[in-house]
Amino acid sequence: MQFRKIRQKIRDIRRFNQILRILTKHGFGFAIQQLRLEDHIIGRGIIKMRIVRRFIEPRESRAVRLRKALEELGPTFIKFGQILSIRPDLIPLDLCNELSKLQDHVPPFGYECVRKQIRESFGKYPEELFASFDPEPLAAASLGQVHRAKLKTGESVVVKVQRPDIRKTIETDIDILYTLAQLANRYMQEVRLFNPIGIVDEFSKVITKEIDFTCEAHNIDRFRKNFKDSAMVHIPAVFWDCTRSRVITTEEIKGIRLNDYLNQIHTAEEKKAVAANGANAVLQQIFIDGFFHADPHPGNIFILPNNVVAFIDFGMVGRLDEDTKDVIVSLLIAVSMKNINGILKALERLGAFVEEDTLHDFKNDIADFLERYYDIPLKQIELSLILPQTIDLMTRHKLKISPQFHILNKALATIDGVARQLDPEFNTIAHTRPFVEKLVHDRYDMKHIIKEITSYSSELLDILRILPRDTYEIVKKIKRGKLKIEFEHQGLSKFISEMDKSSNRISFSLVISALIIGSSLIVMTNRGPLINGFPVLGIVGFVFAGFLGLGLAIGVLRSGRL
């Protein structure tokens, strides 16, 4: 793969130098050497990396050191690590668990920068746009920081303002990630299997959406619509007049952050109610709405009076379309019936295909997995233990499943852990049952069946409408002798190469045979110049045929095929 010029590919050489220094500091100098960055960059005199040659790997595990390095590298790499943490099909499970601990440790930026961002977005300064605006940030993160404010209509709100120049930093970092991915694809064969360039492509799309705050605002509106009739779940309102791509204004949630709630004294009944409300909210998002919060950890949940649960931070969400939900129902039914073939069919519909040579082992592993939980009471089954075992089973057999499925697993595991902190006896699987039963009921509901029949009938009518015309066109071309059929061979290149080798060897053998026969005839005629009574031309022919025969024999022996 051709690389762009460094000036075009990396707009900030100092940033690249900083990244390499941080990676080396945390003991990843060996990776820099494997990527041959000295050849591609240092060799051109752009960056000096003598420190790479003197690196010593610290005693901490590589997973911990990578997490610390990503935190030090800043927002782009933190988000990149968070995306990888929900992809156990790409990285080991222990590394996923470590990267899930990634946190932003960034200081707030100055109020003048806040004023500038709001002025560029609305044409007004904060004091002109709001009735009041607190210059002290309520919280600061890698992409932006939050300030309390009050609208001129009297509502208390929080305003999230994007960090200045964060888009330029992210664009530069993505360029650097593309360069590293290209180098990894070229020089690291074990990494090439995971399609590093494709991973960066996917990450680029995710973070591009996340730095556009209007995308998060639309997510909030959709969640608010889904829970408009719920008395136990509250979603903050978006104030669109004060929302732009770099500024988002939402209703202020006046409650207790779940992080703090866990450390406070509350009755067991209150904690059980909160656990049930939070889990039911996430389960509804997944199994009913098909649109769920991708990271429902305690920092993103508030507890309001009467045990009402409120969610914040909707930058990352997961989606399940109707077909995927239908497949999940089929999978759950197959698991409950211990139908291994049904499980395989459901996995195939999810895009996970098992290789023929490992199919028998995979079936045995599924049977062992199901037997492990056979006859165990539901309350004793912990979802937080089952999900990692399921992911491990899939990764061992190299099953590739949609990222949305992994986001779903992550969300379920997170809410299961949070609910158990509130109520040690809480069982997410038991709470999941009513939602799954509703999905099953909806699946066999007459309205759903009629809808499916109508859909398939429409497709069938399209086929019946097109088929006669296409058949007529084919017959007409056959009559005129103009029908052309194109074949594209796949996997025949090696066969053609082997045929070329075989034909060359046969030709070579014929030439040698001809030399031997010709030389024999010359010797038998005993004519021409003689040496010790033998014709010179015949002797030369035998010697030449001997050399050619020896070369052919060596070639055959080297190929390992006699």
Protein Blocks (a to p, Z undefined) as FASTA:
>chain_A
ZZddfklmmmblklmmmmmmmmmmnopmmmmmmnommmmmmmnomacckkmmmgccdfbd
fklmmmmmmmmnomklmmmmmmmmmmmklbcfklmmmmmmpccddddddfklmmmmmmmm
nopafklmpmbdcfbdfbdcfkbccdddddfkopacddddddehklmmmmmmmmmmmmmm
mmmmmmmmklmmnommlmmmmmmmmmmmmmmmklmmmmmmmmmmmmmmpckbccddddfk
lgcfkbccddddddddfklmmmpccdfklmmmmmmmmmmmmmmmmmmnopacfblcfklc
ccdehhiacdehjlbccdddfklmmmmmmmmmmmmnopaklmmmmmmmnopacdfklmmm
mmmmmmmmmmmmgoiafklpcfklmmmmmmmmmmmnopacdfklmmmmmmmmmmmmmmmm
mmmmbcfklmmmmmmmmmmmmmmpmklmmmmmmmmmmmmmmmmmmmmmmmmmmmmmmmno
paccddddehklmmmmmmmmmmmmmmmmmmmmmmmmmmmmmmmnogajdeehiafklmmm
mmmmmmmmmmmmmmmmmnopZZ
